[in-house]
Amino acid sequence: MSSEINVFNKDNLNQYLNELSKAYKKLGGRNMPAEIILIGGAAIIENYGFRDMTSDIDAVIRAASVMDDAIRQVGDKFRLPVGWLNSDFTKTDSYSRKIEDYSVFYKTFNQVLTVRTVKSEYLIAMKLRSGRKYKNDLSDIIGILAEHEKRGDPITFERIDKAVVDLYGTWEGISPDASAFIKGALADGDYQRMYESIRENEQNARELLLDFQEKYPEILKDKNVDQILQKQQSKQKLLEELKGKKNE
């Protein structure tokens, strides 16, 4: 789904961040240190090993206005897509002003760009708030749970509950489906099996939505994507059942 030019992994992400810090410094940021908090896929690949790439870099960006020019310069230099590093996330429901308080230090580049990330139960809380069945939200949650289990640092519901409340105040913004999902996942505990199954479901959901968008341009929107996906999945299930009966 993504071309090679707009795939980011841990190695090139650090390269681009280093180049960004140099460009920012040259543009006048020397006396105005910047801070970036990586969230989403970028935070996953910096902190965990179960997913090795992401198609863009979502972040909270706190910097002088020349940062926009620095981002463009690095994008042009490496032929990266427009918006390769963006703060669009701050306009979504998953954003909380308290993210900074619960982010952790990652690295400082060239004494001018400090990078922080969100991880563990706080990243899970953000993924639950988003809860997109056609992205990597649910599989990322399972991947995080699995890695912490392997590290001997299992994430409990109590830790997740605290993270949700810390970031959002209550669970009201978490959908019933997402709430049921995390409780069921923790009760099941077979994260490897769950991860593979959920990844397959997410891929199928993406393909259904891409097919729908190709057939009906301009209809698919953020506000109706879940409803459309549900209808497409029901239609697919019906077709598979009819095909099965035909082959009996």
Contacts in CASP RR format, 6 or more apart in sequence:
PFRMAT RR
TARGET T0000
AUTHOR 0000-0000-0000
METHOD contacts of the structure
MODEL  1
MSSEINVFNKDNLNQYLNELSKAYKKLGGRNMPAEIILIGGAAIIENYGF
RDMTSDIDAVIRAASVMDDAIRQVGDKFRLPVGWLNSDFTKTDSYSRKIE
DYSVFYKTFNQVLTVRTVKSEYLIAMKLRSGRKYKNDLSDIIGILAEHEK
RGDPITFERIDKAVVDLYGTWEGISPDASAFIKGALADGDYQRMYESIRE
NEQNARELLLDFQEKYPEILKDKNVDQILQKQQSKQKLLEELKGKKNE
1 55 0 8 1.000
1 206 0 8 1.000
1 210 0 8 1.000
2 55 0 8 1.000
5 79 0 8 1.000
5 80 0 8 1.000
5 81 0 8 1.000
6 55 0 8 1.000
6 56 0 8 1.000
6 80 0 8 1.000
6 81 0 8 1.000
6 84 0 8 1.000
7 53 0 8 1.000
7 54 0 8 1.000
7 55 0 8 1.000
8 16 0 8 1.000
8 42 0 8 1.000
8 45 0 8 1.000
8 53 0 8 1.000
8 54 0 8 1.000
8 55 0 8 1.000
8 56 0 8 1.000
8 57 0 8 1.000
8 84 0 8 1.000
9 45 0 8 1.000
9 52 0 8 1.000
9 53 0 8 1.000
10 45 0 8 1.000
10 46 0 8 1.000
10 52 0 8 1.000
13 42 0 8 1.000
13 45 0 8 1.000
13 46 0 8 1.000
13 57 0 8 1.000
14 107 0 8 1.000
16 57 0 8 1.000
16 74 0 8 1.000
16 75 0 8 1.000
16 78 0 8 1.000
16 80 0 8 1.000
16 84 0 8 1.000
16 85 0 8 1.000
17 36 0 8 1.000
17 107 0 8 1.000
17 109 0 8 1.000
17 113 0 8 1.000
17 115 0 8 1.000
18 109 0 8 1.000
18 110 0 8 1.000
19 74 0 8 1.000
19 77 0 8 1.000
19 78 0 8 1.000
20 70 0 8 1.000
20 71 0 8 1.000
20 74 0 8 1.000
20 85 0 8 1.000
20 109 0 8 1.000
20 113 0 8 1.000
21 34 0 8 1.000
21 109 0 8 1.000
21 110 0 8 1.000
21 112 0 8 1.000
21 113 0 8 1.000
22 110 0 8 1.000
23 69 0 8 1.000
23 70 0 8 1.000
23 73 0 8 1.000
23 74 0 8 1.000
24 34 0 8 1.000
24 63 0 8 1.000
24 66 0 8 1.000
24 67 0 8 1.000
24 70 0 8 1.000
24 112 0 8 1.000
24 113 0 8 1.000
25 110 0 8 1.000
25 112 0 8 1.000
27 66 0 8 1.000
27 69 0 8 1.000
27 70 0 8 1.000
27 73 0 8 1.000
28 64 0 8 1.000
28 66 0 8 1.000
29 63 0 8 1.000
29 64 0 8 1.000
29 66 0 8 1.000
29 112 0 8 1.000
30 112 0 8 1.000
32 63 0 8 1.000
32 64 0 8 1.000
33 111 0 8 1.000
33 112 0 8 1.000
33 113 0 8 1.000
33 114 0 8 1.000
34 61 0 8 1.000
34 62 0 8 1.000
34 63 0 8 1.000
34 64 0 8 1.000
34 67 0 8 1.000
34 112 0 8 1.000
34 113 0 8 1.000
34 114 0 8 1.000
35 61 0 8 1.000
35 62 0 8 1.000
35 63 0 8 1.000
35 113 0 8 1.000
35 114 0 8 1.000
35 115 0 8 1.000
35 116 0 8 1.000
36 59 0 8 1.000
36 60 0 8 1.000
36 61 0 8 1.000
36 62 0 8 1.000
36 63 0 8 1.000
36 85 0 8 1.000
36 113 0 8 1.000
36 114 0 8 1.000
36 115 0 8 1.000
36 116 0 8 1.000
37 59 0 8 1.000
37 60 0 8 1.000
37 99 0 8 1.000
37 100 0 8 1.000
37 103 0 8 1.000
37 115 0 8 1.000
37 116 0 8 1.000
37 117 0 8 1.000
37 118 0 8 1.000
38 46 0 8 1.000
38 57 0 8 1.000
38 58 0 8 1.000
38 59 0 8 1.000
38 106 0 8 1.000
38 115 0 8 1.000
38 116 0 8 1.000
38 117 0 8 1.000
38 118 0 8 1.000
39 58 0 8 1.000
39 59 0 8 1.000
39 60 0 8 1.000
39 89 0 8 1.000
39 99 0 8 1.000
39 117 0 8 1.000
39 118 0 8 1.000
39 123 0 8 1.000
39 126 0 8 1.000
40 54 0 8 1.000
40 58 0 8 1.000
40 89 0 8 1.000
40 118 0 8 1.000
40 123 0 8 1.000
40 126 0 8 1.000
40 127 0 8 1.000
40 140 0 8 1.000
41 51 0 8 1.000
41 54 0 8 1.000
41 57 0 8 1.000
41 58 0 8 1.000
41 136 0 8 1.000
41 140 0 8 1.000
42 54 0 8 1.000
42 57 0 8 1.000
42 58 0 8 1.000
42 59 0 8 1.000
42 117 0 8 1.000
43 117 0 8 1.000
43 118 0 8 1.000
43 119 0 8 1.000
43 123 0 8 1.000
44 50 0 8 1.000
44 51 0 8 1.000
44 54 0 8 1.000
44 123 0 8 1.000
44 136 0 8 1.000
44 140 0 8 1.000
44 144 0 8 1.000
45 51 0 8 1.000
45 52 0 8 1.000
45 53 0 8 1.000
45 54 0 8 1.000
46 106 0 8 1.000
46 117 0 8 1.000
47 117 0 8 1.000
47 119 0 8 1.000
47 123 0 8 1.000
48 119 0 8 1.000
48 143 0 8 1.000
48 144 0 8 1.000
48 147 0 8 1.000
49 147 0 8 1.000
50 143 0 8 1.000
50 146 0 8 1.000
50 147 0 8 1.000
50 195 0 8 1.000
51 136 0 8 1.000
51 139 0 8 1.000
51 140 0 8 1.000
51 143 0 8 1.000
56 81 0 8 1.000
56 83 0 8 1.000
56 84 0 8 1.000
56 85 0 8 1.000
56 86 0 8 1.000
57 84 0 8 1.000
57 85 0 8 1.000
57 86 0 8 1.000
58 86 0 8 1.000
58 87 0 8 1.000
58 88 0 8 1.000
58 89 0 8 1.000
59 85 0 8 1.000
59 86 0 8 1.000
59 87 0 8 1.000
59 89 0 8 1.000
60 87 0 8 1.000
60 89 0 8 1.000
60 90 0 8 1.000
60 95 0 8 1.000
60 99 0 8 1.000
60 100 0 8 1.000
61 67 0 8 1.000
61 85 0 8 1.000
61 87 0 8 1.000
71 83 0 8 1.000
71 84 0 8 1.000
71 85 0 8 1.000
74 80 0 8 1.000
74 84 0 8 1.000
74 85 0 8 1.000
75 84 0 8 1.000
89 95 0 8 1.000
92 130 0 8 1.000
93 129 0 8 1.000
93 130 0 8 1.000
93 173 0 8 1.000
94 126 0 8 1.000
94 127 0 8 1.000
94 129 0 8 1.000
94 130 0 8 1.000
96 126 0 8 1.000
96 167 0 8 1.000
96 168 0 8 1.000
98 166 0 8 1.000
98 167 0 8 1.000
99 118 0 8 1.000
99 122 0 8 1.000
99 126 0 8 1.000
99 167 0 8 1.000
100 116 0 8 1.000
101 166 0 8 1.000
102 118 0 8 1.000
102 122 0 8 1.000
102 163 0 8 1.000
102 166 0 8 1.000
102 167 0 8 1.000
103 116 0 8 1.000
103 117 0 8 1.000
103 118 0 8 1.000
103 122 0 8 1.000
104 116 0 8 1.000
104 117 0 8 1.000
104 118 0 8 1.000
104 119 0 8 1.000
105 114 0 8 1.000
105 116 0 8 1.000
106 115 0 8 1.000
106 116 0 8 1.000
106 117 0 8 1.000
107 114 0 8 1.000
107 115 0 8 1.000
108 114 0 8 1.000
108 115 0 8 1.000
109 115 0 8 1.000
118 126 0 8 1.000
119 144 0 8 1.000
120 144 0 8 1.000
120 148 0 8 1.000
120 155 0 8 1.000
120 159 0 8 1.000
120 163 0 8 1.000
121 155 0 8 1.000
121 159 0 8 1.000
121 160 0 8 1.000
121 162 0 8 1.000
121 163 0 8 1.000
122 163 0 8 1.000
122 166 0 8 1.000
122 167 0 8 1.000
123 140 0 8 1.000
123 144 0 8 1.000
124 141 0 8 1.000
124 144 0 8 1.000
124 145 0 8 1.000
124 155 0 8 1.000
124 160 0 8 1.000
124 163 0 8 1.000
124 182 0 8 1.000
125 160 0 8 1.000
125 163 0 8 1.000
125 164 0 8 1.000
125 166 0 8 1.000
125 167 0 8 1.000
125 168 0 8 1.000
126 167 0 8 1.000
127 137 0 8 1.000
127 138 0 8 1.000
127 140 0 8 1.000
127 141 0 8 1.000
128 137 0 8 1.000
128 141 0 8 1.000
128 160 0 8 1.000
128 164 0 8 1.000
128 174 0 8 1.000
128 178 0 8 1.000
128 179 0 8 1.000
128 181 0 8 1.000
128 182 0 8 1.000
129 164 0 8 1.000
129 167 0 8 1.000
129 168 0 8 1.000
129 173 0 8 1.000
129 174 0 8 1.000
129 178 0 8 1.000
130 137 0 8 1.000
131 137 0 8 1.000
131 138 0 8 1.000
131 175 0 8 1.000
131 177 0 8 1.000
131 178 0 8 1.000
132 225 0 8 1.000
133 201 0 8 1.000
133 202 0 8 1.000
133 205 0 8 1.000
133 226 0 8 1.000
133 229 0 8 1.000
134 202 0 8 1.000
134 205 0 8 1.000
134 206 0 8 1.000
134 208 0 8 1.000
134 209 0 8 1.000
134 225 0 8 1.000
134 229 0 8 1.000
135 202 0 8 1.000
135 206 0 8 1.000
136 202 0 8 1.000
138 181 0 8 1.000
138 198 0 8 1.000
138 202 0 8 1.000
139 195 0 8 1.000
139 198 0 8 1.000
139 199 0 8 1.000
139 202 0 8 1.000
141 181 0 8 1.000
141 182 0 8 1.000
141 185 0 8 1.000
142 185 0 8 1.000
142 191 0 8 1.000
142 194 0 8 1.000
142 195 0 8 1.000
142 198 0 8 1.000
143 191 0 8 1.000
143 195 0 8 1.000
144 155 0 8 1.000
145 154 0 8 1.000
145 155 0 8 1.000
145 185 0 8 1.000
145 186 0 8 1.000
145 189 0 8 1.000
145 191 0 8 1.000
146 191 0 8 1.000
146 192 0 8 1.000
146 195 0 8 1.000
148 154 0 8 1.000
148 155 0 8 1.000
149 189 0 8 1.000
149 191 0 8 1.000
156 186 0 8 1.000
157 182 0 8 1.000
157 183 0 8 1.000
157 186 0 8 1.000
160 182 0 8 1.000
161 171 0 8 1.000
164 170 0 8 1.000
164 171 0 8 1.000
164 174 0 8 1.000
165 171 0 8 1.000
168 174 0 8 1.000
171 179 0 8 1.000
185 191 0 8 1.000
185 194 0 8 1.000
188 194 0 8 1.000
204 233 0 8 1.000
205 229 0 8 1.000
205 233 0 8 1.000
208 229 0 8 1.000
208 232 0 8 1.000
208 233 0 8 1.000
208 236 0 8 1.000
209 220 0 8 1.000
209 225 0 8 1.000
209 228 0 8 1.000
209 229 0 8 1.000
209 232 0 8 1.000
211 232 0 8 1.000
212 219 0 8 1.000
212 220 0 8 1.000
212 228 0 8 1.000
212 232 0 8 1.000
213 219 0 8 1.000
213 220 0 8 1.000
219 228 0 8 1.000
220 228 0 8 1.000
END
